[in-house]
Structure formats: structure tokens, C-alpha cells
Amino acid sequence: MIKLHDKVFKPYLKEEQILAAIDKMAKEIANDYKDETPLFVGVLNGAFMFVADFLKAYQHPCEVSFVRLSSYQGLTSTGIVETLLDVPEELEGKSVIILEDVVDTGRTLKELVHLFSNTNVKEFKIGTLFYKSDIYNGEYAIDYVGLEIPDHFIVGYGLDYNELGRNLREVYQLNQTDMINLVLFGKPGAGKGTQAGFLKEKYNLKHISTGDVFRYNIKNGTDLGNLAKSYIDKGDLVPDEVTIDMLKDEVEKNPDAAGFIFDGFPRTAAQAEALDNFLESKDMKVNATIALEAEDDILVERLLERGKSSGRSDDQDESKIRNRFDEYNEKTAPLKAYYEKQGKFHSVNGIGEIDEITQRLSKVIDSL
């Protein structure tokens, strides 16, 4: 076992296995290109070790160059990619083979292909040392693969965890139990807050309410709070990146949590994708989205009753309550479709005794 920053990693692939995979790739590519001079383009920073050993194994004429991609405000939270080292010049008529360290979702690969889209190369192929086929949803064929691996977070042999671990000769896998991350939906009055309180205790989850997080940051004058307030004061919507950064801080404050309940975010399909991207960067994912369902008339009665003691004006006017329901339906419909496509959407009856509803939710969670 090794420890990098706050995480522990266990041995996964030995150096001999990695070198054997590279040798296999070199032979496959040589079989296709030994009679010409291909240009190998390595992707920094992760592929530097791979490219070095690949070139030792590829004993035929070739050229080599590198590109480097990075992100500002986080690649996985915004999907915005910045090119730090551009494609080489004089590509016309050449056979170009990209050498990636790992291909997972294909998001970065799409940007790589775009870099070469306006060049007059003879042909363009993609090779990767590690390939996570289970989660690859890209549109481009992967032509050469060293090792196909499951969707686990790995470090070593050029791959890093917050910049540590790149120099390890072998590959290590994150050593942790599977986390449970939930998105909780529900109309006003459906009991999300009550149920989140029970679930976080039962499963050692951290309940992250976007409203609470915003209020905390603004009240305490954090950098993110001040940034959010600057948009609010102008009457503008707070950008998704700011909200994601607040959620990131909450996640990183709770490294011992067995998972998280996200409440109040996402509210749109774009935000759902942003949340997926952020969690992916932490080797996490949304395991399930659960909607507490109840008839509008029953919820109206609940809220009007609550309004008698809460003092909230929006709980005391039936027309305002029903407007909130309409807004929820309008926003949640595309979210439901987004998560149904991933097979992660679950509907739970939110009417009944509190412990009965908790049992229904627990049944869904226990099945994950």
C-alpha cells in the first residue's frame, strides 16, 4: 500500500505487465506502419512514461511530438479545455498516431481529435495504454489498446493523484469501499429534508443542501460567497461553476463520509452533467437519483399546515404553492430523462409514516 495526500492506494499492475502490453502495442502498430514513418503524438503529462517505453519497443523509423491539454476552472467541472502545447507543424501527408495514457469517458479525446481536424494528415489513429471500455462513450474508434481495465481510479506510470504518483514504476488502484452518492428530488413539502436527516445517519452520508451551502458561504464572506453575492446583487444567476466549486469544497471537507446526498442541485440537465463531471474527477459518481412522489393536493395541505407555524409566506398561499409545483415539474422533467437514460432514476412513494418512507428509500439504496 502507498499513501498519496489523503488517499491510500493498493498494487494493481506490475511493471512487467505494463511493459508487455506496450510491447504488444508496438508490434501491432509496426505491423501497420513499418514501411513508412509515422508521427507519434504523446499526450502530456500522463503519457510521458508510456511514450518513452513505447519508443524503445518500436524499432522502426518514426517521428515523435507532444501535445498538452489542461483546463481552467477544472476540466471535469466545466468541460472547457485549454491547449497548453499545440499540435506540431508540418503535418500534411503524415500518418499521425495519438498515444494516450488512459481513455475513459472520451471527453478529452474529443478535444484531441478537434486539434487535428483542420490539418491535412494522411490518416489519424488513436492508441491508449489503458482503456476503460465500460464508461467510454466517445464517437471515435480506439485503434490500439494496451490493457482494457475496469473503471477504477489508478495512479503510477505517469498517472497522478493531485500531481503525486507519476514517477511510480507500477500502477496502483484507489483502496476504498464504494461510496453511495444520491441526488434527492421532491416537490416542496415532500419531506426531503426529513428523510435526508435519517439517511445520512443510517448510511454515514453527508447531506449537502445547496441553499445551506450558499447561505454559509455568503454569511461567512468566503471568496466563493462573495463571488456568488456579486452575481445575486446584480440580479444575475450564479454560474454553475461557482456552485460546483462550493460543492467541491463541501465534499473535500468530509473525506470520511461514505457518500453524499445532493439536495437542491442539480436543477437542470446541464447542471447534472456538471455534477457528473466533478464527481468523476474525484473517482466518484451519482449512484442513484430518488424522487419522493406525492399528490399535489396532499402536499398543499402539508404546506398550508406548515405555514401556520413556519411563518413562511410562500407556505400560506395556495396559488404560490401550486406555482412552485409547476416550476418543479418544468425543471425536473429533463432531469428525470437525463438520469433515466443512465438507469439511475428511482421514484418512491412519499406518502405515509416517516419510518415507512425511510424504509422505502433504504430499499432502493440497499439494492445499489
C-alpha positions in Angstrom: 0.0 0.0 0.0 1.1 3.6 -0.6 -0.4 6.9 0.5 -0.6 9.9 -1.7 -2.0 13.0 0.0 -5.1 11.8 1.9 -5.7 8.6 -0.1 -4.4 5.1 0.1 -3.7 3.0 -3.0 -3.1 -0.7 -3.4 -0.9 -2.5 -6.0 -2.8 -3.2 -9.3 -0.5 -3.7 -12.3 3.2 -4.8 -12.1 5.8 -3.2 -14.3 6.2 -6.4 -16.3 2.5 -6.4 -17.2 2.7 -2.8 -18.3 5.8 -3.4 -20.5 4.3 -6.5 -22.0 1.2 -4.5 -23.0 3.4 -1.8 -24.5 5.4 -4.3 -26.5 2.2 -5.8 -27.8 1.0 -2.4 -29.0 4.4 -1.6 -30.6 4.2 -4.8 -32.6 0.6 -4.2 -33.7 1.5 -0.7 -34.9 4.7 -1.8 -36.5 2.7 -4.4 -38.5 0.7 -1.5 -40.0 3.4 1.2 -40.3 6.8 -0.3 -40.5 7.1 0.6 -44.2 6.5 4.3 -43.5 7.4 6.9 -41.0 4.5 7.6 -38.7 4.3 10.6 -36.3 3.6 9.5 -32.7 2.0 12.3 -30.7 2.1 11.8 -26.9 -0.3 13.5 -24.6 1.2 15.2 -21.6 1.5 15.0 -18.7 0.2 11.4 -18.2 1.7 9.7 -21.2 5.4 10.7 -20.8 6.5 7.3 -19.3 4.3 5.3 -21.8 5.7 7.2 -24.8 9.3 6.7 -23.7 8.9 3.0 -23.2 6.8 2.6 -26.4 9.6 4.2 -28.5 12.1 1.8 -27.1 9.9 -1.0 -28.2 9.1 0.4 -31.6 12.3 -0.3 -33.6 11.3 1.3 -36.9 11.6 4.8 -38.4 9.2 7.2 -36.7 8.8 10.8 -35.5 7.6 11.9 -32.1 6.0 15.1 -30.7 3.7 16.0 -27.8 0.6 18.0 -27.1 -0.6 19.1 -23.7 -4.1 19.9 -22.7 -5.3 21.4 -19.4 -8.4 23.1 -18.1 -9.2 26.3 -16.3 -11.8 26.1 -13.5 -11.5 22.3 -13.9 -11.8 20.2 -17.0 -14.3 17.8 -15.4 -16.4 20.5 -13.9 -16.7 22.8 -16.9 -15.7 20.7 -19.9 -13.6 23.7 -21.1 -10.2 22.6 -22.4 -7.2 24.8 -22.8 -4.4 23.8 -25.2 -1.0 24.5 -23.5 1.2 22.8 -26.1 -0.3 22.8 -29.6 0.0 20.3 -32.4 3.3 20.2 -34.3 3.6 22.0 -37.6 4.2 20.3 -41.0 1.6 17.5 -40.6 0.5 17.4 -44.2 0.6 13.8 -45.7 1.7 12.2 -42.4 0.2 9.3 -40.6 -0.5 10.5 -37.0 -1.0 8.2 -34.1 -2.1 9.7 -30.8 -0.6 7.9 -27.7 -2.8 8.4 -24.7 -2.1 7.2 -21.2 -5.8 6.3 -20.5 -9.1 6.7 -22.3 -12.2 6.7 -20.1 -15.3 8.8 -21.0 -13.7 10.1 -24.2 -14.2 13.8 -23.2 -10.6 14.8 -23.5 -10.1 12.6 -26.6 -12.8 14.6 -28.4 -10.7 17.7 -27.8 -7.6 16.0 -29.1 -9.3 15.0 -32.3 -10.6 18.5 -32.7 -7.0 19.8 -32.6 -6.1 17.8 -35.7 -9.4 18.4 -37.5 -8.0 21.2 -39.6 -4.8 19.5 -40.6 -4.2 17.6 -43.8 -2.8 14.4 -42.3 -2.7 11.3 -44.4 -4.6 9.4 -41.6 -5.2 9.7 -37.9 -5.4 6.9 -35.4 -5.6 6.6 -31.6 -3.7 4.3 -29.2 -4.1 4.1 -25.5 -2.2 2.2 -22.9 -5.2 1.9 -20.6 -8.8 1.7 -21.8 -11.9 1.9 -19.6 -14.3 0.5 -22.1 -17.2 0.3 -19.6 -17.5 4.1 -19.5 -16.2 5.1 -22.9 -19.0 7.0 -24.7 -17.0 8.7 -27.3 -17.6 8.7 -31.0 -14.1 7.7 -32.2 -12.7 4.2 -32.6 -9.8 3.3 -30.4 -7.4 1.6 -32.8 -4.7 0.3 -30.5 -5.2 -0.8 -26.8 -2.6 -1.9 -24.3 -4.8 -3.1 -21.5 -8.5 -2.9 -21.0 -9.3 -2.1 -17.3 -12.3 -1.6 -15.1 -13.5 1.9 -14.2 -11.2 2.3 -11.1 -9.1 5.3 -10.2 -5.4 4.5 -10.8 -2.1 6.2 -10.3 1.5 5.5 -11.2 3.4 5.1 -14.5 2.6 8.7 -15.5 -0.8 8.9 -13.9 -1.3 11.1 -10.8 -3.4 11.9 -7.9 -3.1 15.7 -7.4 0.3 15.5 -9.1 1.7 12.8 -6.9 2.5 9.3 -8.1 3.5 9.9 -11.7 7.0 8.6 -11.1 5.9 5.2 -9.8 7.1 2.3 -11.9 3.9 0.2 -11.3 0.2 1.1 -11.3 -1.8 1.4 -8.1 -5.6 1.4 -7.5 -7.5 3.5 -5.1 -8.2 1.5 -2.0 -11.6 2.4 -0.6 -15.1 1.0 -0.2 -17.6 2.0 -2.8 -19.3 5.3 -1.9 -23.0 6.0 -2.2 -23.9 9.3 -3.7 -27.5 10.3 -4.1 -29.4 13.1 -5.7 -32.7 13.7 -3.8 -35.7 15.2 -5.6 -39.1 16.1 -4.3 -41.6 18.9 -4.5 -41.9 21.4 -1.7 -43.4 19.6 1.3 -42.4 16.1 0.1 -40.2 15.6 3.1 -36.7 15.7 1.5 -35.1 17.4 4.5 -36.6 15.0 7.0 -35.6 11.9 5.0 -32.1 13.2 4.3 -31.6 13.5 8.0 -32.4 9.8 8.6 -30.5 8.6 5.6 -27.3 10.5 6.4 -27.3 8.9 9.9 -28.1 5.4 8.7 -25.5 5.3 5.8 -22.9 7.8 7.2 -23.7 10.2 4.3 -23.1 13.9 4.2 -26.2 15.9 3.4 -25.3 18.8 1.1 -28.1 21.3 0.7 -27.3 23.8 -2.0 -29.3 26.5 -0.2 -27.5 25.9 3.1 -24.1 25.9 1.3 -24.9 29.3 -0.4 -26.1 30.8 2.9 -22.9 29.6 4.7 -20.5 31.0 2.1 -22.3 34.4 1.8 -22.7 34.8 5.6 -19.0 34.0 6.2 -17.7 36.1 3.4 -15.8 33.3 1.7 -14.3 34.0 -1.8 -16.9 31.9 -3.4 -19.6 33.5 -1.2 -18.5 37.0 -2.3 -18.4 35.9 -5.9 -21.9 34.4 -5.7 -23.2 37.6 -4.0 -21.8 39.8 -6.7 -24.0 38.0 -9.2 -27.0 38.0 -6.9 -26.7 41.7 -6.2 -26.8 42.4 -10.0 -29.9 40.2 -10.4 -27.9 37.6 -12.4 -28.0 33.9 -12.0 -24.9 32.4 -10.2 -22.9 30.4 -12.8 -22.9 26.7 -12.4 -19.1 26.7 -12.0 -19.4 28.7 -8.8 -22.0 26.3 -7.4 -19.9 23.3 -8.3 -16.8 24.9 -6.6 -18.9 25.3 -3.4 -20.0 21.6 -3.6 -16.4 20.6 -4.2 -15.3 22.4 -1.0 -18.1 20.6 0.9 -17.0 17.2 -0.5 -13.4 17.8 0.3 -14.3 18.9 3.9 -15.7 15.5 4.5 -13.2 12.9 3.4 -14.5 10.3 5.9 -18.1 10.4 4.6 -19.3 7.2 3.0 -21.1 9.3 0.4 -23.2 12.4 -0.2 -26.8 13.4 -0.5 -27.1 16.3 -3.0 -30.2 18.3 -2.3 -31.2 21.3 -4.5 -28.6 20.6 -7.1 -28.7 19.8 -10.0 -31.8 21.7 -11.2 -31.1 21.4 -15.0 -29.6 18.7 -17.3 -26.5 20.9 -17.8 -26.0 21.1 -14.0 -26.5 17.3 -13.8 -23.7 16.8 -16.4 -21.5 19.3 -14.5 -22.1 17.3 -11.3 -21.2 14.0 -13.1 -18.0 15.6 -14.4 -17.0 16.9 -11.0 -17.6 13.6 -9.2 -15.7 11.7 -12.0 -12.7 13.9 -11.2 -12.9 12.5 -7.6 -13.3 8.9 -8.8 -16.9 9.1 -7.7 -20.3 9.1 -9.4 -24.0 9.6 -8.7 -25.3 6.1 -7.8 -29.0 6.9 -7.8 -31.4 9.8 -8.0 -34.5 9.3 -5.9 -37.7 11.3 -6.3 -40.2 11.5 -3.4 -43.6 11.5 -5.1 -46.8 12.7 -3.6 -50.1 14.1 -5.0 -50.3 17.8 -5.2 -53.4 18.2 -3.1 -51.8 16.3 -0.2 -48.7 18.4 -0.4 -50.7 21.6 -0.5 -52.4 20.6 2.8 -49.0 19.8 4.3 -47.5 23.1 3.3 -50.5 25.2 4.4 -50.3 23.4 7.8 -46.6 24.1 8.0 -47.2 27.7 7.1 -49.2 28.2 10.3 -46.0 27.7 12.4 -43.2 28.4 9.9 -44.2 32.0 9.1 -43.2 31.5 5.5 -45.4 33.5 3.3 -45.0 31.1 0.4 -46.4 28.3 2.6 -49.5 30.3 3.3 -50.8 31.0 -0.2 -52.2 28.0 -2.2 -51.6 29.7 -5.6 -48.0 30.4 -4.7 -47.6 26.7 -3.6 -49.0 25.4 -6.9 -46.8 27.8 -8.9 -43.8 26.2 -7.1 -45.1 22.8 -8.1 -45.4 23.9 -11.7 -41.8 25.2 -11.6 -40.6 21.9 -10.1 -42.3 19.9 -12.8 -40.9 22.0 -15.6 -37.3 21.8 -14.3 -37.4 18.2 -13.1 -38.8 16.7 -16.4 -35.4 17.0 -18.3 -33.5 15.8 -15.2 -35.7 12.7 -14.9 -35.0 12.0 -18.6 -31.2 12.6 -18.1 -31.0 10.1 -15.2 -33.4 7.6 -16.6 -31.1 7.3 -19.6 -28.3 6.3 -17.2 -30.6 3.9 -15.4 -30.3 5.8 -12.2 -33.8 7.3 -11.6 -36.0 5.9 -8.9 -39.4 7.0 -7.8 -40.5 6.4 -4.2 -43.9 6.9 -2.7 -43.6 9.9 -0.3 -47.0 9.4 1.5 -47.2 7.5 4.7 -45.5 7.4 8.1 -42.0 8.8 8.2 -40.3 5.5 9.1 -42.3 3.8 6.3 -40.9 6.3 3.7 -37.4 5.8 5.1 -37.8 2.0 4.6 -38.8 2.6 1.0 -35.8 4.8 0.4 -33.5 2.3 2.2 -34.7 -0.5 -0.1 -33.6 1.5 -3.1 -30.2 2.3 -1.6 -29.6 -1.2 -0.4 -30.1 -2.5 -3.9 -27.4 -0.3 -5.4 
